């Protein structure tokens, strides 16, 4: 697929007309039409403006630059690189500050790259093979040997997870993400939603050694990142939805060393042979 076809498909997937895209990119409908019909070759700056106006992820912007015959415009560095050290240090501070509540950082496929120690209560009872790096948070959540048996509202929560994946796939198609969605769908039995269902944005009801916890989540992204790797990270922070959960998490964290924080990026550590802080309950922390 060349640049003209890729641009046309991305525009159509976002339900933008040529005129609407032209206005966003600061050009004319005629110019966009000529680019899509291959009667005009866009310059590098125009490609960047078009991909930015479409709201494409940085990875896709690089791909379209290559299709147009230009070098990628956005760097992609490993999480353990020296240049990204300040960012990862900041991430560590955020994770530690969120204690005693769980928080994880995941990449575009849901693989956990960092987490605080409170995450251990989430993974109680999970099969060991599921929590060996690289750990996929989505698979752990929905797999029958993962968190699924302990999620009291599994039907609703699972649909919440799958719905989020569907939205991401519709906006940014990806073969690996599509395969993951298909796999996860196989773990979720068909079930009639209960009366009064208000949507899939529901609290996570998780049965733990501390009792049944009720958790809500917030998702934070690095909106102004110019590095592909950082732009794809998502911080998922769990918050107590009631007083009992807040108290239970506080008590659980009191038993964990306060500075026993996950410092290494799990995926990077696994890929480069570093010793990583695994997610198995009772594991030994890496300082």
ABEGO torsion letter per residue (X at the ends): XBAAAAAAAAAAAAGBBAAAAAAAAGBBAAAAAAAAAGABBBBAAAAAAAAAAAGBBAAAAAAAAAAAGBBBABBBBBAABAAAAAAAAAAAAAAAAAOABBBBBBBAAGBBABBBAAAAAAABGBBAAAABOBBBAAAAAABAABAAAABABAAAAAAAAAAAAAAAAAABBBAAAAAAAAAAAAABBBBBBBBGBAEABBBBBBBBAAEBBBBBBBBBBBAABABAAAAABBBBBBBBABAAAAAAAAAAAAABBAABBBABBAAAAAAAGBBBBBABBGBBBBX
